[in-house]
Amino acid sequence: MSRKQPEFQPGAILHEVIVGAFRARGLTFDHWCKENGLTPSNGRNATFGQSRGELGRANLERIIDAAGREFVRDAYARRLAEHARQFVKGAA
């Protein structure tokens, strides 16, 4: 049985998008983590991909849902596209 490809690649871009999504809703990432049984450090480990086990992946999904999955998806796609444009420009 093949594993489903992740929708998001954990890392700095995803973390910044998630933090921005919480801010756009008048919340903070750290406050959400504390209110939902995660330390902010564990939340960051999930968004940066440093916790890739079952619990880390589950935490990442919870965080993305709380931040607003569609908002995160759209902002993440825009940020990746911008990063790719900068990368290509720098390679030329």
N, CA, C and O of each residue as an XYZ file, in Angstrom:
368
protein
N       0.842     -1.171      0.000
C       0.000      0.000      0.000
C       0.894      1.244      0.000
O       1.762      1.377      0.863
N       0.696      2.134     -0.936
C       1.525      3.329     -1.007
C       0.977      4.410     -0.086
O      -0.227      4.522      0.143
N       1.904      5.194      0.427
C       1.523      6.278      1.324
C       1.140      7.511      0.517
O       1.766      7.814     -0.499
N       0.127      8.211      0.962
C      -0.333      9.420      0.294
C       0.748     10.497      0.389
O       1.323     10.721      1.454
N       1.009     11.147     -0.716
C       1.979     12.239     -0.751
C       1.459     13.385      0.118
O       0.285     13.739      0.013
N       2.295     13.972      0.968
C       1.813     15.059      1.823
C       1.387     16.273      1.001
O       1.964     16.569     -0.045
N       0.377     16.961      1.493
C      -0.134     18.151      0.822
C       0.832     19.321      0.957
O       0.941     20.154      0.056
N       1.527     19.379      2.080
C       2.454     20.476      2.378
C       3.807     19.902      2.759
O       3.890     18.857      3.404
N       4.860     20.586      2.358
C       6.210     20.203      2.769
C       6.562     21.014      4.015
O       6.686     22.237      3.938
N       6.724     20.357      5.154
C       7.081     21.108      6.357
C       8.382     21.882      6.149
O       9.277     21.431      5.434
N       8.474     23.029      6.772
C       9.672     23.854      6.668
C       9.349     25.305      6.964
O       8.252     25.636      7.415
N      10.322     26.162      6.702
C      10.197     27.579      7.041
C       9.019     28.236      6.329
O       8.286     29.014      6.940
N       8.829     27.936      5.053
C       7.734     28.568      4.315
C       6.395     28.172      4.916
O       5.545     29.032      5.148
N       6.195     26.891      5.170
C       4.929     26.452      5.750
C       4.721     27.069      7.132
O       3.618     27.515      7.448
N       5.761     27.100      7.951
C       5.626     27.682      9.287
C       5.210     29.150      9.204
O       4.305     29.580      9.918
N       5.868     29.918      8.336
C       5.538     31.344      8.207
C       4.110     31.541      7.717
O       3.418     32.452      8.173
N       3.667     30.701      6.797
C       2.295     30.790      6.298
C       1.305     30.494      7.421
O       0.304     31.196      7.565
N       1.572     29.480      8.204
C       0.675     29.117      9.314
C       0.619     30.233     10.347
O      -0.463     30.604     10.801
N       1.769     30.768     10.718
C       1.798     31.875     11.678
C       0.994     33.053     11.132
O       0.226     33.672     11.868
N       1.163     33.364      9.852
C       0.403     34.444      9.226
C      -1.088     34.170      9.191
O      -1.894     35.085      9.362
N      -1.461     32.919      8.971
C      -2.879     32.558      8.955
C      -3.505     32.782     10.327
O      -4.618     33.299     10.430
N      -2.797     32.395     11.372
C      -3.317     32.651     12.721
C      -3.440     34.153     12.969
O      -4.450     34.612     13.502
N      -2.425     34.915     12.587
C      -2.468     36.374     12.781
C      -3.643     36.989     12.036
O      -4.310     37.883     12.556
N      -3.901     36.513     10.816
C      -5.008     37.041     10.018
C      -6.350     36.808     10.711
O      -7.315     37.531     10.467
N      -6.402     35.804     11.567
C      -7.631     35.496     12.309
C      -7.626     36.124     13.698
O      -8.520     35.860     14.502
N      -6.614     36.961     13.987
C      -6.541     37.632     15.279
C      -6.020     36.747     16.393
O      -6.241     37.032     17.570
N      -5.322     35.665     16.030
C      -4.773     34.721     17.000
C      -3.258     34.677     16.870
O      -2.681     35.259     15.952
N      -2.632     33.983     17.794
C      -1.203     33.720     17.646
C      -0.987     32.209     17.646
O      -1.739     31.448     18.255
N       0.045     31.814     16.957
C       0.413     30.408     16.894
C       0.678     29.869     18.300
O       0.156     28.818     18.673
N       1.493     30.592     19.078
C       1.844     30.132     20.426
C       0.607     29.979     21.303
O       0.478     28.996     22.032
N      -0.301     30.947     21.236
C      -1.509     30.875     22.061
C      -2.359     29.675     21.658
O      -2.867     28.950     22.513
N      -2.512     29.467     20.337
C      -3.303     28.317     19.893
C      -2.686     27.021     20.407
O      -3.396     26.149     20.908
N      -1.378     26.895     20.285
C      -0.710     25.676     20.760
C      -1.009     25.432     22.234
O      -1.412     24.336     22.623
N      -0.809     26.464     23.047
C      -1.027     26.315     24.490
C      -2.478     25.958     24.802
O      -2.739     25.128     25.673
N      -3.413     26.572     24.104
C      -4.836     26.302     24.325
C      -5.250     24.907     23.858
O      -6.309     24.412     24.244
N      -4.425     24.279     23.036
C      -4.789     22.991     22.455
C      -3.838     21.869     22.845
O      -3.711     20.873     22.133
N      -3.175     22.036     23.976
C      -2.387     20.956     24.552
C      -1.029     20.707     23.932
O      -0.439     19.647     24.141
N      -0.522     21.668     23.169
C       0.823     21.549     22.592
C       1.708     22.646     23.161
O       1.249     23.760     23.417
N       2.956     22.328     23.353
C       3.868     23.416     23.657
C       4.169     24.101     22.326
O       4.157     23.441     21.287
N       4.436     25.401     22.331
C       4.799     26.067     21.079
C       5.996     25.390     20.399
O       6.082     25.363     19.172
N       6.903     24.852     21.190
C       8.056     24.149     20.632
C       7.622     22.905     19.860
O       8.125     22.648     18.766
N       6.693     22.135     20.420
C       6.176     20.958     19.712
C       5.431     21.360     18.445
O       5.517     20.674     17.427
N       4.700     22.469     18.507
C       4.008     22.959     17.320
C       4.989     23.348     16.230
O       4.801     23.000     15.065
N       6.044     24.074     16.609
C       7.067     24.456     15.626
C       7.766     23.225     15.067
O       8.050     23.166     13.870
N       8.046     22.246     15.914
C       8.678     21.019     15.424
C       7.804     20.348     14.363
O       8.319     19.798     13.389
N       6.498     20.395     14.549
C       5.593     19.806     13.562
C       5.599     20.611     12.265
O       5.653     20.028     11.182
N       5.543     21.937     12.356
C       5.475     22.753     11.136
C       6.797     22.764     10.375
O       6.808     22.903      9.152
N       7.899     22.622     11.085
C       9.207     22.589     10.434
C       9.607     21.173     10.005
O      10.635     20.989      9.354
N       8.800     20.180     10.368
C       9.082     18.812      9.958
C      10.101     18.102     10.818
O      10.646     17.077     10.410
N      10.369     18.625     11.997
C      11.318     17.971     12.897
C      10.643     16.867     13.697
O      11.320     16.050     14.320
N       9.322     16.837     13.683
C       8.531     15.754     14.300
C       7.769     15.086     13.177
O       6.640     15.472     12.875
N       8.376     14.080     12.551
C       7.759     13.442     11.389
C       7.086     12.112     11.721
O       6.623     11.404     10.827
N       7.034     11.782     12.997
C       6.344     10.559     13.390
C       4.846     10.743     13.301
O       4.355     11.790     12.879
N       4.128      9.711     13.703
C       2.667      9.734     13.625
C       2.077     10.905     14.407
O       1.180     11.590     13.915
N       2.574     11.139     15.618
C       2.062     12.235     16.438
C       2.403     13.589     15.826
O       1.561     14.487     15.807
N       3.614     13.745     15.331
C       4.014     15.004     14.707
C       3.172     15.321     13.486
O       2.764     16.465     13.287
N       2.908     14.302     12.662
C       2.067     14.507     11.470
C       0.635     14.845     11.880
O      -0.005     15.695     11.260
N       0.135     14.187     12.916
C      -1.218     14.478     13.397
C      -1.296     15.904     13.946
O      -2.276     16.611     13.711
N      -0.265     16.320     14.673
C      -0.232     17.694     15.191
C      -0.208     18.698     14.048
O      -0.892     19.720     14.103
N       0.572     18.414     13.017
C       0.639     19.315     11.869
C      -0.741     19.448     11.221
O      -1.159     20.554     10.877
N      -1.436     18.352     11.056
C      -2.778     18.406     10.466
C      -3.728     19.226     11.333
O      -4.515     20.017     10.813
N      -3.660     19.043     12.648
C      -4.504     19.837     13.568
C      -4.198     21.318     13.443
O      -5.108     22.147     13.414
N      -2.915     21.651     13.370
C      -2.498     23.050     13.281
C      -2.992     23.663     11.975
O      -3.523     24.774     11.972
N      -2.819     22.947     10.871
C      -3.259     23.459      9.574
C      -4.767     23.662      9.563
O      -5.251     24.681      9.070
N      -5.513     22.706     10.102
C      -6.971     22.850     10.162
C      -7.370     24.062     10.996
O      -8.275     24.806     10.616
N      -6.704     24.265     12.125
C      -7.027     25.392     12.998
C      -6.673     26.726     12.349
O      -7.371     27.718     12.553
N      -5.607     26.756     11.580
C      -5.185     27.992     10.905
C      -6.096     28.303      9.722
O      -6.201     29.455      9.301
N      -6.752     27.276      9.187
C      -7.619     27.445      8.022
C      -6.965     26.795      6.815
O      -6.155     27.416      6.126
N      -7.317     25.553      6.565
C      -6.642     24.756      5.529
C      -6.636     25.448      4.165
O      -5.599     25.477      3.501
N      -7.761     25.999      3.737
C      -7.800     26.648      2.422
C      -6.910     27.885      2.389
O      -6.198     28.113      1.411
N      -6.949     28.677      3.446
C      -6.094     29.863      3.531
C      -4.632     29.449      3.470
O      -3.845     30.034      2.726
N      -4.271     28.437      4.255
C      -2.891     27.953      4.273
C      -2.504     27.426      2.894
O      -1.415     27.726      2.407
N      -3.375     26.649      2.261
C      -3.082     26.088      0.937
C      -2.823     27.194     -0.081
O      -1.858     27.124     -0.842
N      -3.674     28.209     -0.097
C      -3.519     29.300     -1.067
C      -2.254     30.113     -0.805
O      -1.494     30.407     -1.728
N      -2.037     30.471      0.451
C      -0.852     31.267      0.789
C       0.428     30.468      0.566
O       1.432     31.014      0.108
N       0.394     29.189      0.886
C       1.551     28.317      0.698
C       1.895     28.206     -0.789
O       3.065     28.277     -1.163
N       0.884     28.033     -1.626
C       1.120     27.937     -3.071
C       1.732     29.228     -3.606
O       2.658     29.186     -4.416
N       1.219     30.381     -3.156
C       1.783     31.667     -3.598
C       3.227     31.817     -3.150
O       4.079     32.258     -3.921
N       3.506     31.448     -1.894
C       4.878     31.569     -1.375
C       5.838     30.643     -2.105
O       6.968     31.032     -2.401
N       5.400     29.415     -2.401
C       6.258     28.490     -3.145
C       6.532     29.010     -4.550
O       7.660     28.926     -5.036
N       5.511     29.545     -5.198
C       5.693     30.091     -6.545
C       6.673     31.263     -6.520
O       7.533     31.370     -7.394
N       6.549     32.130     -5.535
C       7.484     33.262     -5.414
C       8.896     32.770     -5.144
O       9.857     33.290     -5.712
N       9.025     31.786     -4.292
C      10.343     31.221     -3.990
C      10.960     30.616     -5.250
O      12.152     30.788     -5.504
N      10.156     29.914     -6.031
C      10.656     29.313     -7.271
C      11.099     30.387     -8.253
O      12.136     30.238     -8.901
N      10.321     31.482     -8.378
C      10.715     32.575     -9.273
C      12.048     33.178     -8.835
O      12.910     33.453     -9.670
N      12.218     33.382     -7.539
C      13.480     33.944     -7.031
C      14.626     32.975     -7.264
O      15.736     33.392     -7.596
N      14.371     31.707     -7.095
C      15.409     30.686     -7.293
C      15.860     30.663     -8.752
O      17.057     30.644     -9.036
N      14.910     30.664     -9.666
C      15.224     30.634    -11.101
C      15.954     31.917    -11.501
O      16.919     31.874    -12.263
N      15.489     33.059    -10.984
C      16.128     34.331    -11.291
C      17.576     34.334    -10.810
O      18.464     34.824    -11.508
N      17.811     33.793     -9.633
C      19.159     33.740     -9.068
C      20.077     32.790     -9.809
O      21.293     32.977     -9.808
N      19.510     31.771    -10.445
C      20.316     30.792    -11.184
C      20.692     31.290    -12.574
O      21.619     30.771    -13.197
N      19.973     32.291    -13.053
C      20.235     32.788    -14.424
C      21.460     33.659    -14.500
O      21.806     34.146    -15.576
